[in-house]
């Protein structure tokens, strides 16, 4: 018979107190480390992070191995074994817009420099 079942009816308050005492950490070092990581992750430039994003970043910071001892080989092999991945159409569309706008701005710059050269040459004559 377990201890909780044996004393559940006779000492419920004592069992609740024991549960609380046993759940307390031995030191506050883990909590301090967590708050230190929050201070690093949530800087002035990143102060509008969503709760889920903040939680994910802190999980990576607190639970990951040290970068110097990290071996990326298993992750690379897993990525390569997954096979071909579909190309997202939004990225192709964004690339074509960027390419088109770059070509348009290049043409506009060239036309502008031709006008500047013509006016500069007419000043020289």
Secondary structure, DSSP 8 states (H G I E B T S, - for coil): --HHHHHTTT-HHHHHHHHHHHHS-S-SHHHHHHHHHHHHHS-STTTT--HHHHHHHHHHHHHS--GGG--THHHHHHHHHT------HHHHHHHHHHHHHHHHHHHHHHHHHHHHHHHHHHHH-
